[in-house]
Structure formats: structure tokens, C-alpha cells
Amino acid sequence: MTAAAKRSLLAGLRWTSLRLRLVVVFALVALTAAVSASGIAYWLNREAVLTRTQDAALGDFRQEMQNRAASLPLHPTKDDLQNAAVQMASSSPGYSVLLVDKRDGDKPIVGNSNLDTFTLDNVPLSLQQQVNRKQPVEAGNTYPYHLFWQRTSIRGTPYLVAGTRIIGGGPTGYMLKSLDQERQDLNSLAWSLGIATGLALVGSALLAQAAATTVLRPVQRLGDAARKLGEGKLDTRLVVSGTDELADLSRTFNRAASSLEKKVADMSAREESSRRFVADMSHELRTPLTAITAVAEVLEDEADSLDPMIAPAVHLVVSETRRLNDLVENLMEVTRFDAGTARLVLDTVDVADQVTACIDARAWLDAVDLDAERGMMVRLDPRRLDVILANLIGNALKHGGSSVRVSVRTDGDELVIEVRDHGPGIPEDVLPHVFDRFYKASASRPRSEGSGLGLSIAMENAHIHGGDITAANSPDGDGAVFVLRLPRDAEELTGTTRDHGAEARDDEGDAT
């Protein structure tokens, strides 16, 4: 499975995914509709089945009571009741019959079609009371006794129980009709409706997936195009088809991408022109600067023999000439970084020797306390490491004063060089900008001995090695701390090989 497919799958599984939410909403709507329809259908069918069975049984029982129970003698014997009950049950649609009469002293005699399944104990007491209660005969009620029924459960089986009395004297009859078959039919219906609900739920999920795919595929293509656009592929465009809202969105995206590509191209052209101008200007300045520097050095040598009024001006010219020369060299170095033409010339060096050489070449031995063990071998560009160290240590000496402590150690596959001063530290609002080009900590002092590019060049040299530089104030409040981290083998991390043909200008960056 490709990385893009994995991202698509994981995006589809997230709750925040529009696809998942569409499927869930479709499923909930379908489930609600299916459950509601199934519930209504079940209730209607249940009432229809039970009412049909109940009406058939009650109608037949009423007819049998009129035909057989009413024809019994006024004082029937137990056998008469038994025979009548059996005859009524045998001709009925599957129910049992119980006939009850009374003798002197209210002693009941009972005739039962099936003594094992239906006795007087199976008749609810409330039903017996309703059946035996004589109703007042009036305009709205022409009969003193009526047929009453009730649904009950006996040993877990549903039954229909009904009873009535013979008007004008005669036995009381009760009927017991099993509703087990109807229950089974309704259970089968419930299972069918449940399966239908499940199928509806699955179908709705599939439909939602299809709908989500149809709707989200253009959205996904738009997201992929936006991602490519964000990665710098400004020629990314969408294929537009249709006239719906998504097509309008795709057209808008294409117009925005075209506009962005044009603006970026214009900005790149202007930036390239600016870089070329700075590079050309710096290159053209090197020749006259070389001549001016030579003249300035001659004047500096003769300054002691010049008029005391002229000597300060000569020293100022010499100082500014050197500063201008450093600025031009730094501008050319920055131009190489911006153009991507800066290359590493790697070599295996002893870090302690390299740091010592950097400090000694600039006569900083008395002002710098070095803590580095010899024999710590790393593979990097020694010239660029010298530029980094010169800028960091020079910056610490300029703003922190003596003494500056330089500590060298290794941390796994990294070389760590820490430069600590004992000055006032770096203001918190300045910390985020210390590596910005031409940034000045104090707007009231825009002019300084440095070019404002030193720390920026140091950072670029660290980045080209695959490393980084961080700036912070000492935890104890005593000065600032710059920490340089470089890979111990820059060739392994940057994929750089020896480049003996690369330029190897021995320039020294200055501090900000």
C-alpha cells in the first residue's frame, strides 16, 4: 500500500473525516426510518392478526353458546355440561370450553372440554366478576349479560380468555384460545423486519459511501492540488468538468494558482535580478577596493610621520576601507548562499586544533578560555567552521567582553561547540532576530563596526553542514550563550563529496 493510499485510508477512518460523517449520518437516517417503519408495520400487523383471531374465536364462541349451551335443561347435570363443552370445543376453531352452573347452596358444577388445559383457575378473577355481574337493562343496554374477553399468559404462553352467561337462566361459559401460533407468526415477522432494517442500514451505508466518493473525490483532488501548490509546484492545475459548485471551485483554484504562479515568477525574477546586482556590484567593487586598501595600508604605515591633524583622518580612512572590504566580501558570500552555489570542501580535522588556529590567527588567545580535548576528529569544511567560530567568538568579545569561554564536546553523532560570554546578555525582544541580516539591537545606534551579516553568515554555514546555531541567555544571568551543533560527518548527512574545485575564499565574517 502506497503512502498516499495509507493517508487516504486513515483520513477516511478519522471522526473528523467528512466521508465518515456522511456515512454515519446516512446510516442514522436510514436506521431511524427503518426502525420507525418496521415498528409501525409490526404494530399494525400485530393488531390485525390478533383482532382477526380474536373476532373469529369470540364470534364462534357466542354462536356456540346460543346454539348448545342455551339448549341445555334449566338444571343440567355435570354430564350435560361436559358433553356440551366437548361438542362446543370440537366444532370450534381450536379453543377449549368450560361450562359452569350452580346447584342449591351455590355449589358449582363444571363441564370441561379438556380438564388438563382449561380449568376455572385459568380464568382471571376480574373476568369472572365481569361475566357474572348483571347489568341494568335500559335504553342504551338491552341485555343484562355480555360477552367479556381478556388476553392473559399461562405458563409463558399467550391466551385469549372470554366468558358470558345465558340470559334467562343457564350455565356460564368460558372459552380459552391459545395465541401461540399468532405469537410465532409475529416473531417471524419481527425477524423479517429486523433483517430488512439491517439490510436497509447496510444499503444506506453503501449508498453513503458511493455518494461520499462522488462528492469527495473532487474535494480530495482539490486537497492534493493545494498540497502540491504548497510544496512549490506552482504549475499544478485541476481538470474541470461539469457546471456544479465543485467545478466552480476548481476553476477558482486554477485562477488563483495561475495568479500565484505569475506573482511568484515575478518576485523570483526581481529577487534574481537583485541578487545578480549585488553580486555584480560586489565583484566590481573588489578591484578598486584592492587598490584603495593597498593605498590605505601605505598611508597607515606613514601615519606617524604625517601632520598630527591629518593622522586621525588617515586612521579613519584605513578603518572604513577595511570595513568596506569586509562588507563586500560578506555580501558576496551571502549572494552565494542565496543563489545556492555555496559548496562544502570537506576534510577530516581535529576540532581542538581547528578552534585553536582560529583563535590564534586573530590574536584572541589571551581573551578566550578554550575547553577542548585533542583527538576529537570530525569531517567538515574547515574554512566554513573557521568563519562560524570567528563570527561567534568575535561577537562575544565585542558585546560581552573578556573573557569568553569556548567549550567543545560531542553528543552522539553531533559536534557541540558552546561560546559563552560574561556580558549583559541579549534582550528578550532581540533574541529572535540575532541571526537576521543587518539587524541592529539598538535603533539609536544603527552604525557599528560590523556589517550586520556576521551571525547570518555563521548560521548559513551551519545549515549547509546540516547543523544549527541557537542563541540564549545564561541561566544564571551572566552573559549570552551561543551553541553550534554540527554533524560529526557532514558528508554522511548532507550527501556532499569532496569538491576540490570549489571556491575556497579565506574570508573572515565579522560580528553583528
ROMILO-748449 format. One record per residue (C-alpha): x, y, z; residue in three letters. Coordinates in steps of 0.25 Angstrom, whole numbers, padded with zeros to 4 digits, always signed. Layout:
<atoms>
XYZALA;...
</atoms>
This chain:
<atoms>
+0000+0000+0000MET;+0006+0013-0004THR;+0007+0025+0006ALA;-0004+0033-0001ALA;-0013+0021+0000ALA;-0010+0020+0015LYS;-0012+0035+0017ARG;-0026+0033+0009SER;-0030+0021+0018LEU;-0026+0028+0031LEU;-0033+0041+0027ALA;-0046+0032+0024GLY;-0045+0026+0038LEU;-0044+0039+0046ARG;-0056+0044+0052TRP;-0053+0058+0047THR;-0054+0051+0033SER;-0065+0057+0024LEU;-0066+0043+0018ARG;-0069+0036+0031LEU;-0078+0047+0036ARG;-0086+0045+0023LEU;-0087+0030+0025VAL;-0091+0031+0039VAL;-0102+0042+0036VAL;-0107+0033+0025PHE;-0107+0021+0034ALA;-0114+0028+0045LEU;-0125+0034+0036VAL;-0127+0020+0030ALA;-0127+0013+0043LEU;-0137+0023+0049THR;-0146+0022+0036ALA;-0145+0007+0036ALA;-0148+0005+0051VAL;-0160+0014+0050SER;-0165+0007+0038ALA;-0163-0006+0044SER;-0169-0003+0057GLY;-0181+0003+0051ILE;-0183-0009+0042ALA;-0181-0019+0053TYR;-0191-0012+0062TRP;-0201-0011+0050LEU;-0199-0026+0047ASN;-0200-0030+0061ARG;-0213-0023+0064GLU;-0218-0028+0051ALA;-0214-0043+0054VAL;-0219-0043+0068LEU;-0232-0036+0065THR;-0235-0045+0053ARG;-0232-0057+0062THR;-0240-0051+0074GLN;-0252-0047+0066ASP;-0253-0061+0059ALA;-0252-0068+0073ALA;-0261-0059+0080LEU;-0272-0060+0069GLY;-0271-0075+0068ASP;-0272-0076+0084PHE;-0284-0067+0084ARG;-0291-0075+0074GLN;-0288-0088+0081GLU;-0293-0082+0094MET;-0306-0079+0087GLN;-0308-0092+0080ASN;-0303-0102+0090ARG;-0302-0096+0104ALA;-0315-0089+0103ALA;-0322-0102+0099SER;-0318-0109+0112LEU;-0328-0113+0123PRO;-0331-0102+0133LEU;-0323-0110+0143HIS;-0313-0118+0135PRO;-0305-0129+0141THR;-0290-0130+0141LYS;-0290-0140+0129ASP;-0299-0130+0121ASP;-0289-0119+0124LEU;-0278-0128+0120GLN;-0284-0133+0107ASN;-0288-0119+0103ALA;-0274-0113+0106ALA;-0268-0125+0097VAL;-0277-0122+0086GLN;-0275-0107+0086MET;-0259-0109+0086ALA;-0260-0120+0075SER;-0267-0110+0066SER;-0259-0098+0070SER;-0246-0092+0063PRO;-0236-0098+0073GLY;-0241-0094+0087TYR;-0245-0100+0100SER;-0259-0098+0107VAL;-0262-0098+0121LEU;-0277-0098+0125LEU;-0281-0095+0140VAL;-0295-0096+0147ASP;-0299-0095+0161LYS;-0308-0104+0170ARG;-0315-0101+0182ASP;-0305-0095+0192GLY;-0297-0088+0181ASP;-0289-0101+0179LYS;-0283-0100+0165PRO;-0283-0112+0155ILE;-0273-0111+0144VAL;-0273-0117+0130GLY;-0259-0116+0123ASN;-0255-0120+0109SER;-0241-0122+0113ASN;-0238-0123+0128LEU;-0223-0123+0126ASP;-0223-0110+0119THR;-0234-0101+0124PHE;-0240-0100+0138THR;-0247-0089+0146LEU;-0234-0086+0152ASP;-0229-0081+0138ASN;-0240-0071+0137VAL;-0235-0057+0143PRO;-0244-0054+0155LEU;-0247-0040+0149SER;-0252-0046+0137LEU;-0261-0056+0145GLN;-0267-0044+0153GLN;-0270-0036+0140GLN;-0277-0048+0133VAL;-0285-0051+0146ASN;-0289-0036+0148ARG;-0303-0033+0144LYS;-0304-0020+0136GLN;-0316-0011+0137PRO;-0325-0012+0125VAL;-0328+0002+0120GLU;-0329+0009+0106ALA;-0314+0008+0104GLY;-0313-0006+0109ASN;-0323-0017+0105THR;-0316-0029+0111TYR;-0313-0032+0125PRO;-0301-0040+0122TYR;-0290-0038+0111HIS;-0278-0045+0105LEU;-0265-0041+0112PHE;-0251-0045+0108TRP;-0237-0043+0113GLN;-0223-0046+0108ARG;-0214-0054+0118THR;-0202-0062+0119SER;-0202-0076+0125ILE;-0188-0083+0128ARG;-0182-0073+0117GLY;-0192-0076+0106THR;-0202-0065+0102PRO;-0216-0068+0102TYR;-0230-0061+0099LEU;-0240-0064+0111VAL;-0254-0060+0109ALA;-0267-0062+0116GLY;-0282-0060+0116THR;-0295-0064+0123ARG;-0308-0070+0117ILE;-0319-0059+0118ILE;-0331-0064+0125GLY;-0324-0075+0133GLY;-0314-0085+0129GLY;-0299-0088+0130PRO;-0288-0078+0130THR;-0278-0082+0118GLY;-0263-0079+0117TYR;-0254-0080+0105MET;-0239-0082+0105LEU;-0232-0079+0092LYS;-0217-0081+0090SER;-0210-0069+0083LEU;-0196-0077+0082ASP;-0197-0078+0067GLN;-0200-0064+0065GLU;-0188-0061+0074ARG;-0179-0069+0065GLN;-0184-0062+0053ASP;-0182-0049+0059LEU;-0168-0053+0064ASN;-0165-0057+0049SER;-0170-0044+0045LEU;-0161-0037+0055ALA;-0149-0045+0050TRP;-0152-0041+0036SER;-0154-0027+0039LEU;-0141-0027+0047GLY;-0133-0033+0035ILE;-0140-0023+0026ALA;-0135-0012+0035THR;-0121-0018+0035GLY;-0121-0018+0020LEU;-0126-0004+0019ALA;-0115+0000+0029LEU;-0104-0007+0020VAL;-0110-0001+0007GLY;-0111+0013+0013SER;-0096+0011+0017ALA;-0092+0007+0003LEU;-0100+0018-0003LEU;-0094+0028+0006ALA;-0080+0023+0003GLN;-0084+0024-0012ALA;-0089+0038-0010ALA;-0077+0042-0002ALA;-0068+0037-0012THR;-0075+0044-0023THR;-0075+0057-0015VAL;-0061+0056-0008LEU;-0053+0051-0020ARG;-0053+0065-0026PRO;-0050+0071-0012VAL;-0039+0061-0010GLN;-0033+0065-0023ARG;-0034+0079-0019LEU;-0027+0076-0006GLY;-0016+0069-0013ASP;-0014+0080-0023ALA;-0014+0090-0011ALA;-0003+0082-0004ARG;+0005+0081-0017LYS;+0004+0096-0018LEU;+0008+0098-0004GLY;+0020+0089-0007GLU;+0024+0099-0018GLY;+0019+0092-0030LYS;+0012+0105-0036LEU;+0009+0099-0049ASP;-0002+0090-0042THR;-0016+0091-0049ARG;-0029+0083-0047LEU;-0037+0077-0059VAL;-0050+0084-0059VAL;-0063+0076-0063SER;-0077+0080-0061GLY;-0084+0092-0056THR;-0087+0090-0042ASP;-0081+0097-0029GLU;-0069+0087-0029LEU;-0066+0091-0043ALA;-0067+0106-0040ASP;-0058+0103-0028LEU;-0048+0096-0037SER;-0048+0108-0047ARG;-0046+0118-0036THR;-0034+0109-0031PHE;-0028+0109-0045ASN;-0029+0124-0046ARG;-0023+0126-0032ALA;-0012+0116-0035ALA;-0009+0124-0049SER;-0009+0137-0042SER;+0000+0132-0031LEU;+0010+0125-0041GLU;+0011+0139-0048LYS;+0013+0147-0036LYS;+0024+0137-0031VAL;+0031+0137-0044ALA;+0031+0152-0044ASP;+0036+0152-0030MET;+0047+0141-0033SER;+0051+0150-0045ALA;+0052+0162-0037ARG;+0060+0155-0026GLU;+0069+0148-0036GLU;+0071+0162-0042SER;+0074+0168-0028SER;+0084+0156-0025ARG;+0091+0158-0038ARG;+0092+0173-0036PHE;+0098+0171-0022VAL;+0108+0160-0027ALA;+0112+0169-0039ASP;+0113+0181-0031MET;+0121+0173-0020SER;+0130+0167-0031HIS;+0132+0181-0038GLU;+0136+0187-0024LEU;+0147+0177-0021ARG;+0157+0183-0031THR;+0156+0197-0027PRO;+0155+0193-0013LEU;+0168+0185-0014THR;+0175+0197-0019ALA;+0169+0206-0009ILE;+0173+0196+0002THR;+0187+0196-0003ALA;+0188+0211-0002VAL;+0181+0211+0011ALA;+0192+0202+0017GLU;+0203+0210+0011VAL;+0197+0223+0018LEU;+0195+0215+0031GLU;+0210+0212+0031ASP;+0213+0226+0029GLU;+0203+0232+0038ALA;+0213+0234+0049ASP;+0221+0243+0040SER;+0209+0251+0036LEU;+0203+0264+0041ASP;+0196+0261+0055PRO;+0184+0268+0049MET;+0184+0258+0037ILE;+0187+0245+0045ALA;+0173+0243+0051PRO;+0167+0245+0037ALA;+0177+0234+0031VAL;+0174+0224+0042HIS;+0159+0227+0040LEU;+0160+0224+0025VAL;+0168+0212+0027VAL;+0158+0206+0037SER;+0146+0209+0028GLU;+0153+0204+0016THR;+0155+0190+0023ARG;+0141+0191+0028ARG;+0136+0193+0014LEU;+0145+0182+0009ASN;+0139+0172+0019ASP;+0125+0177+0015LEU;+0127+0174+0001VAL;+0133+0160+0004GLU;+0121+0157+0013ASN;+0111+0162+0002LEU;+0118+0152-0008MET;+0117+0141+0002GLU;+0102+0144+0005VAL;+0100+0144-0010THR;+0106+0130-0012ARG;+0096+0125-0001PHE;+0084+0131-0007ASP;+0088+0126-0021ALA;+0090+0112-0016GLY;+0104+0112-0021THR;+0111+0110-0008ALA;+0118+0097-0007ARG;+0126+0089+0004LEU;+0140+0085+0003VAL;+0141+0074+0013LEU;+0153+0070+0021ASP;+0155+0061+0034THR;+0161+0071+0044VAL;+0164+0071+0059ASP;+0153+0081+0065VAL;+0163+0085+0076ALA;+0174+0089+0066ASP;+0163+0096+0057GLN;+0158+0105+0069VAL;+0172+0108+0074THR;+0176+0112+0060ALA;+0164+0121+0058CYS;+0167+0128+0072ILE;+0182+0129+0069ASP;+0180+0135+0055ALA;+0172+0146+0061ARG;+0181+0149+0074ALA;+0170+0145+0083TRP;+0178+0135+0092LEU;+0178+0144+0104ASP;+0163+0147+0103ALA;+0158+0133+0101VAL;+0157+0121+0110ASP;+0157+0108+0102LEU;+0152+0095+0107ASP;+0154+0085+0096ALA;+0161+0071+0096GLU;+0170+0067+0085ARG;+0168+0055+0077GLY;+0153+0059+0074MET;+0152+0056+0059MET;+0141+0061+0050VAL;+0138+0062+0035ARG;+0134+0076+0031LEU;+0138+0089+0023ASP;+0150+0095+0032PRO;+0149+0108+0025ARG;+0134+0110+0028ARG;+0136+0105+0042LEU;+0146+0116+0044ASP;+0136+0126+0038VAL;+0126+0121+0048ILE;+0135+0122+0060LEU;+0141+0135+0056ALA;+0127+0141+0056ASN;+0122+0135+0069LEU;+0135+0138+0077ILE;+0137+0152+0071GLY;+0122+0155+0074ASN;+0124+0150+0089ALA;+0137+0158+0090LEU;+0130+0171+0084LYS;+0117+0170+0093HIS;+0121+0162+0105GLY;+0136+0166+0107GLY;+0147+0157+0113SER;+0147+0146+0116SER;+0140+0137+0106VAL;+0139+0122+0109ARG;+0138+0112+0097VAL;+0135+0098+0101SER;+0135+0087+0091VAL;+0129+0073+0093ARG;+0121+0062+0085THR;+0107+0058+0087ASP;+0104+0045+0080GLY;+0107+0048+0065ASP;+0107+0063+0067GLU;+0119+0072+0070LEU;+0115+0083+0080VAL;+0122+0096+0082ILE;+0118+0106+0092GLU;+0122+0120+0092VAL;+0119+0127+0106ARG;+0122+0142+0109ASP;+0120+0149+0122HIS;+0113+0162+0117GLY;+0099+0168+0120PRO;+0093+0157+0111GLY;+0083+0158+0100ILE;+0070+0166+0102PRO;+0058+0156+0100GLU;+0052+0164+0089ASP;+0065+0163+0081VAL;+0067+0148+0083LEU;+0058+0144+0071PRO;+0066+0154+0062HIS;+0080+0152+0065VAL;+0083+0143+0052PHE;+0075+0153+0043ASP;+0083+0161+0033ARG;+0086+0175+0036PHE;+0078+0174+0049TYR;+0083+0184+0060LYS;+0079+0182+0074ALA;+0078+0197+0076SER;+0071+0206+0066ALA;+0078+0218+0072SER;+0092+0213+0068ARG;+0090+0208+0054PRO;+0105+0209+0051ARG;+0115+0199+0057SER;+0128+0193+0053GLU;+0121+0180+0048GLY;+0114+0179+0035SER;+0101+0173+0041GLY;+0104+0160+0033LEU;+0113+0152+0042GLY;+0104+0144+0050LEU;+0095+0142+0038SER;+0107+0136+0030ILE;+0110+0127+0042ALA;+0096+0122+0042MET;+0096+0119+0027GLU;+0110+0112+0028ASN;+0104+0103+0040ALA;+0092+0100+0031HIS;+0100+0096+0019ILE;+0107+0086+0028HIS;+0093+0081+0033GLY;+0095+0087+0046GLY;+0089+0099+0054ASP;+0092+0110+0064ILE;+0084+0115+0076THR;+0085+0127+0084ALA;+0080+0129+0098ALA;+0084+0136+0111ASN;+0091+0128+0122SER;+0082+0122+0132PRO;+0090+0129+0144ASP;+0088+0143+0137GLY;+0103+0144+0134ASP;+0104+0147+0119GLY;+0099+0140+0106ALA;+0102+0126+0101VAL;+0103+0122+0086PHE;+0102+0107+0083VAL;+0107+0102+0070LEU;+0103+0088+0066ARG;+0109+0081+0054LEU;+0108+0066+0050PRO;+0122+0059+0052ARG;+0121+0054+0038ASP;+0115+0065+0029ALA;+0117+0056+0017GLU;+0108+0046+0022GLU;+0097+0055+0026LEU;+0098+0065+0014THR;+0102+0055+0003GLY;+0113+0065+0000THR;+0126+0059-0006THR;+0140+0065-0007ARG;+0140+0077-0016ASP;+0154+0082-0019HIS;+0149+0091-0030GLY;+0140+0099-0021ALA;+0144+0113-0017GLU;+0152+0114-0005ALA;+0152+0129-0001ARG;+0158+0131+0012ASP;+0149+0142+0017ASP;+0146+0145+0031GLU;+0132+0149+0035GLY;+0130+0160+0045ASP;+0121+0161+0057ALA;+0108+0168+0057THR;
</atoms>
